[in-house]
Amino acid sequence: MDVLNSWADVPDMEDVTFLEYTRQWINVQSRGGLFKVSDDVYRFFRLMEFVTKAEVNTNNIGTLKKTNIHALLLTALRNDKYVMKTWDKIRSKLSTELGNLLLTKSHDMLC
Protein backbone atom coordinates (compact mmCIF):
# COMPACT_ATOMS: atom_id res chain seq x y z
CA MET A 1 0.00 0.00 0.00
CA ASP A 2 2.89 2.37 0.72
CA VAL A 3 4.12 1.91 -2.84
CA LEU A 4 0.74 2.85 -4.30
CA ASN A 5 0.48 5.85 -1.99
CA SER A 6 3.91 7.01 -3.12
CA TRP A 7 2.69 6.93 -6.74
CA ALA A 8 -0.44 8.97 -6.04
CA ASP A 9 -0.76 12.43 -7.53
CA VAL A 10 -1.34 14.33 -4.32
CA PRO A 11 -1.19 18.12 -4.42
CA ASP A 12 1.80 19.27 -2.43
CA MET A 13 2.75 22.93 -2.29
CA GLU A 14 6.43 22.04 -2.10
CA ASP A 15 6.32 19.47 -4.89
CA VAL A 16 5.57 21.47 -8.02
CA THR A 17 4.91 19.57 -11.25
CA PHE A 18 7.17 20.16 -14.23
CA LEU A 19 4.39 21.95 -16.11
CA GLU A 20 3.70 24.22 -13.15
CA TYR A 21 7.43 24.90 -12.79
CA THR A 22 7.71 25.94 -16.44
CA ARG A 23 4.58 28.08 -16.15
CA GLN A 24 6.07 29.87 -13.14
CA TRP A 25 9.39 30.32 -14.95
CA ILE A 26 7.64 31.84 -17.99
CA ASN A 27 5.67 34.20 -15.76
CA VAL A 28 8.90 35.41 -14.17
CA GLN A 29 10.68 35.80 -17.53
CA SER A 30 7.81 37.39 -19.42
CA ARG A 31 7.58 41.13 -19.58
CA GLY A 32 4.36 40.92 -21.55
CA GLY A 33 5.83 39.80 -24.87
CA LEU A 34 5.88 36.01 -24.55
CA PHE A 35 3.17 33.95 -26.19
CA LYS A 36 1.95 31.46 -23.61
CA VAL A 37 0.70 28.08 -24.78
CA SER A 38 -1.55 25.51 -23.15
CA ASP A 39 -0.11 22.51 -21.33
CA ASP A 40 -1.13 20.24 -24.22
CA VAL A 41 0.68 22.41 -26.77
CA TYR A 42 3.74 22.53 -24.52
CA ARG A 43 3.69 18.73 -24.21
CA PHE A 44 3.35 18.44 -27.99
CA PHE A 45 6.40 20.64 -28.64
CA ARG A 46 8.38 18.83 -25.97
CA LEU A 47 7.53 15.41 -27.43
CA MET A 48 8.51 16.63 -30.89
CA GLU A 49 11.81 17.82 -29.44
CA PHE A 50 12.50 14.38 -27.92
CA VAL A 51 11.79 12.61 -31.23
CA THR A 52 13.89 15.11 -33.19
CA LYS A 53 16.84 14.76 -30.81
CA ALA A 54 16.64 10.97 -31.08
CA GLU A 55 16.67 11.09 -34.90
CA VAL A 56 19.24 13.86 -35.44
CA ASN A 57 22.09 14.12 -32.97
CA THR A 58 25.86 14.41 -32.83
CA ASN A 59 26.25 10.62 -32.90
CA ASN A 60 24.52 10.13 -36.25
CA ILE A 61 24.74 13.48 -38.04
CA GLY A 62 27.56 12.19 -40.25
CA THR A 63 25.42 9.34 -41.56
CA LEU A 64 22.62 11.74 -42.55
CA LYS A 65 24.57 13.67 -45.21
CA LYS A 66 22.46 12.49 -48.14
CA THR A 67 19.27 11.99 -46.16
CA ASN A 68 16.17 14.13 -46.53
CA ILE A 69 16.04 15.13 -42.87
CA HIS A 70 12.66 16.82 -43.32
CA ALA A 71 11.10 13.56 -44.51
CA LEU A 72 12.96 11.57 -41.86
CA LEU A 73 11.61 13.77 -39.07
CA LEU A 74 8.06 13.89 -40.42
CA THR A 75 8.00 10.10 -40.60
CA ALA A 76 9.45 9.72 -37.10
CA LEU A 77 6.97 12.23 -35.67
CA ARG A 78 3.99 10.59 -37.39
CA ASN A 79 5.10 7.16 -36.13
CA ASP A 80 5.43 8.28 -32.51
CA LYS A 81 2.23 7.36 -30.69
CA TYR A 82 2.70 9.99 -27.99
CA VAL A 83 3.23 12.80 -30.49
CA MET A 84 0.17 11.73 -32.46
CA LYS A 85 -2.00 11.26 -29.37
CA THR A 86 -1.11 14.73 -28.13
CA TRP A 87 -1.63 16.22 -31.60
CA ASP A 88 -5.07 14.58 -31.82
CA LYS A 89 -5.96 16.09 -28.45
CA ILE A 90 -4.92 19.56 -29.62
CA ARG A 91 -6.59 19.18 -33.01
CA SER A 92 -9.88 18.07 -31.45
CA LYS A 93 -10.18 21.48 -29.80
CA LEU A 94 -9.81 23.40 -33.07
CA SER A 95 -12.67 24.71 -35.13
CA THR A 96 -13.57 22.59 -38.16
CA GLU A 97 -12.31 25.28 -40.55
CA LEU A 98 -8.94 25.62 -38.83
CA GLY A 99 -8.62 21.85 -38.45
CA ASN A 100 -9.24 21.35 -42.18
CA LEU A 101 -6.71 24.06 -43.04
CA LEU A 102 -4.05 22.40 -40.88
CA LEU A 103 -4.88 19.00 -42.36
CA THR A 104 -4.48 20.39 -45.89
CA LYS A 105 -1.20 22.13 -45.04
CA SER A 106 0.24 19.04 -43.34
CA HIS A 107 -0.82 16.88 -46.31
CA ASP A 108 0.91 19.32 -48.70
CA MET A 109 4.08 19.11 -46.60
CA LEU A 110 4.09 15.32 -46.71
CA CYS A 111 3.46 14.99 -50.46
Protein Blocks (a to p, Z undefined) as FASTA:
>chain_A
ZZmmmmpccddfklccfklmmmmmmmmmpgojaccddfklmmmmmmmmmmmmmmpcfklm
mmmmmpcfklmmmmmmmmpmklmmmmmmmmmmpcfklmmmmmmmmmmmmZZ
